[in-house]
Amino acid sequence: MEHTAIQSTSAKKHKPAQPFTREEFERVRRVLKKKVQFAQGDVAVAYGALLAGCRFFAGYPITPATETAEIMSRLLPQVGGTCIQMEDEIASVGAIIGASWAGAKSMTATSGPGFSLMQENIGYAAMTETPCVIVDVQRSGPSTGQPTEGAQGDIMQAKWGSHGDYELIALSPSTVQECLDFTIKAFNYSETYRVPVILLADGIIGHTREKIELPEYGDIQIIWRKEPTVPKAEYQPFADDGTKVPAMNVFGTGYHSYITGLTHAETGYPCTDSQPDHHQLVQRLCDKIRDNRKKIIMVERDYENSTRDETVGIVSYGVTTRTVYSAVKTLRQAGTPVNHLRIITNWPFPEQEVAELAGRVNRIIVPELNLGQVYHSVREAVDGRCPVTACGKIGGEMHTPREIIEAINGSAD
Amino acid sequence: MGEYRHRLMDYVREEIMPHRFCVGCGCGTVLNAFVNAVEEIGLEPTKMVCVSGIGCSSWIPSPYFRSDTLHTTHGRPIAFATGVKIMRPDLTVVVIAGDGDVSGIGGNHLIHAARRNIDLSVFMVNNMIYGMTGGQVAPTTPSGTKTSTTPHRNIEPAFKVADLVMTAGATYVARWTTYHVFPLMESMQNAMTRKGFSFIEIISQCPDNYGRRIGKPTANDFLKQFRDDAIRINKTEGMSEEQLDKRIVIGKLCDRERPEYVTQLHEIIREQVAAVKREKTK
């Protein structure tokens, strides 16, 4: 397999920001024990969260995400953090938002049915610009569906699940190592942009056991939210300092901040009757992500030097990427040039990257474990430059490489 | 002489006054009692977090009370408050919200917070109606009442929320009305200074969206009823459930000790951190 793991988390040496000190990081590393382990995706998510400085977890048991809560409940107290099993997933997101304002990096983990319940409070986190991480270990839906089977059916829900206009960030891991690495990234994005970040894992990768390697201090960047520097009386929790990401106070430190899901002014106070105020607020919430798309969007390109006429394109993401690597290899051995674009950041959607691919290939297929979700985003980005074919599979099994190859051959006309 | 300034103005967000409560609404009375209670026990607003939901009475602390304030989604303030309290046990966390919010859409969070005996003070303002949306039937509306969504009559019994919370495990439960302001203040002080889950049901009035429909168009109509119907808990001995249902039982309904949730949670953390340290030094 021509798989190269994403190195971006460990490529540069960074000094972690306060208040996550080297001492605290080392304490987490000691608790996690061996550097190289054989672990499940769900477990790797928990490890990534602890290494990123997560100190509050609230969750509700749900297959296939429960292991993350189990690991967090065992290990969080060992590093001075707290874990609570709430009465449902609505409460879980509520609790992590409350904990975030109380100064903790916080996370919850769930699967489809729980993710559906969480949507209102995810919208609240977006509106109140509360950093938090939500892990969705996707399973087959709709409704209760196939609890023990993996799927990629929540991609659109991750972006559009709550009402109104907002932007958030969603990442798709395809290996157990990436479950760990991307959870750290999720926290970093969340703290950088004051936004809920969704980790779109799935039941297959969540329950797959693979080798993981834990990072050391200095291997990874750990970001902490920007705190206010102005005098307390002048502080406004939603004032744009030019970056579109306001500094965030911590409760109990004398800022007397007012946080509401209502349309609010820079002071935080409601201004629900004002069209310009609503527009300014919601536009900024969207722009702070859209303007930084270059920093947020991650893709992997595996392109050949071939002519457009002879080259086919594949767009994949998450666990399906693993099958695509194999299909690409077989196709190339058989003499078919393939350009493979792997999406890591599902939201914001890598439109430009997909459009660029469309200029290099005669057609694109989109294999995914649903009946066509990212396919629609790809078509929109391709904008008629070449035909796009969906290659969906549901029911809990991954595509075989042959199915992908047949889909490519079948889309020839 | 300087301009007169009320001694409690520092506790409210003056810059967004006047408030938005309707004429005769009970929310102003509850805010008044709350602010007085906070001042009397010398609680620093900086060391408080107020959490509220959606509905008229959620506006009592948010935005009017000057502390860190989390105005959450409908029905969920207790869940949000749980996260705040666990991370900052040193802060006094108060939830003020309505009957629809706390016992209707958010009833499950109420039950489980009481069961955990987490150190929160929940002040449920019960005006027996969904007031903000214009007077729809609530879980607390007396049966037989005509509301905008029970135009014929309400066939459901009213929820006895304080009883529910007691049974679920709350360690301090009281019921007062907006007529009984001074005992209410004292009760709020007790709730905020003791450890454990404290719940006060405050029977309140909504003359505009409830009173108008039931022949009580002014606050006075309600307050007189609260005065006449109220009966102290210690005077209820020997009364049948049927008799009691016609009255408003006021007073401290329960005050007991049970292990508190956050204290125990932090005990576990101390044990676990110490165990890791021991292992390190081995």
Contacts between the chains, C-beta under 8 A, distances in Angstrom:
chain1	res1	chain2	res2	distance
A	27	B	276	7.1
A	30	B	276	6.8
A	30	B	280	6.3
A	31	B	276	6.1
A	55	B	87	7.7
A	56	B	83	6.7
A	56	B	86	6.9
A	56	B	87	5.9
A	58	B	82	7.8
A	58	B	83	6.5
A	77	B	268	5.1
A	77	B	269	4.6
A	77	B	271	7.7
A	77	B	272	3.9
A	77	B	273	7.3
A	78	B	272	4.6
A	78	B	273	6.6
A	78	B	275	7.3
A	78	B	276	5.0
A	79	B	273	7.6
A	79	B	276	7.8
A	80	B	269	5.9
A	80	B	273	5.6
A	81	B	269	7.5
A	82	B	86	5.1
A	82	B	87	7.1
A	82	B	265	5.7
A	82	B	266	7.8
A	82	B	269	6.6
A	84	B	82	6.9
A	84	B	86	6.3
A	84	B	265	7.5
A	86	B	79	6.6
A	86	B	82	7.4
A	86	B	112	7.6
A	87	B	79	8.0
A	87	B	108	5.3
A	87	B	109	6.4
A	87	B	111	7.7
A	87	B	112	4.2
A	88	B	108	6.6
A	90	B	76	6.3
A	90	B	79	6.9
A	91	B	76	7.0
A	91	B	79	3.7
A	91	B	82	7.3
A	91	B	108	7.7
A	91	B	109	5.6
A	91	B	112	7.7
A	92	B	79	7.8
A	94	B	72	6.6
A	94	B	73	7.4
A	94	B	76	4.5
A	94	B	79	3.2
A	94	B	80	4.4
A	94	B	82	7.5
A	94	B	83	6.8
A	94	B	109	7.8
A	95	B	79	5.5
A	95	B	80	6.8
A	95	B	82	5.0
A	95	B	83	3.6
A	95	B	86	7.6
A	96	B	83	6.0
A	97	B	70	7.9
A	97	B	72	7.8
A	97	B	80	5.9
A	97	B	83	6.6
A	98	B	51	7.2
A	98	B	70	6.5
A	98	B	79	7.5
A	98	B	80	4.0
A	98	B	81	6.2
A	98	B	82	6.6
A	98	B	83	2.9
A	98	B	84	4.1
A	98	B	85	7.9
A	98	B	87	7.7
A	99	B	83	3.7
A	99	B	84	6.8
A	99	B	86	6.5
A	99	B	87	4.6
A	100	B	83	7.6
A	101	B	68	7.5
A	101	B	70	6.2
A	101	B	84	6.6
A	102	B	49	7.6
A	102	B	83	6.7
A	102	B	84	4.7
A	102	B	86	7.9
A	102	B	87	3.6
A	102	B	88	4.5
A	102	B	91	7.7
A	103	B	87	6.2
A	103	B	88	7.2
A	104	B	87	4.8
A	106	B	83	7.1
A	120	B	73	5.4
A	121	B	73	5.7
A	121	B	76	6.7
A	124	B	72	6.8
A	124	B	73	5.1
A	249	B	68	7.9
A	251	B	49	5.2
A	251	B	68	4.2
A	251	B	70	7.8
A	251	B	84	6.3
A	251	B	88	6.5
A	251	B	91	6.9
A	252	B	46	7.1
A	252	B	47	6.6
A	252	B	49	6.8
A	252	B	68	6.5
A	252	B	88	5.2
A	252	B	90	7.2
A	252	B	91	4.8
A	253	B	46	7.8
A	254	B	46	4.7
A	255	B	68	6.8
A	256	B	45	6.7
A	256	B	46	7.1
A	256	B	66	5.2
A	256	B	67	5.9
A	256	B	68	6.0
A	256	B	69	7.9
A	257	B	68	5.4
A	257	B	69	7.3
A	258	B	13	7.4
A	258	B	62	6.5
A	258	B	63	5.0
A	258	B	68	8.0
A	258	B	69	4.9
A	258	B	71	7.2
A	259	B	68	7.8
A	259	B	69	6.6
A	259	B	70	5.1
A	259	B	71	6.5
A	260	B	62	6.5
A	260	B	63	7.4
A	260	B	71	3.7
A	261	B	71	6.8
A	261	B	72	7.0
A	261	B	73	6.1
A	262	B	71	6.9
A	268	B	63	7.9
A	269	B	13	7.8
A	269	B	15	7.9
A	269	B	16	5.5
A	269	B	63	5.7
A	270	B	63	6.8
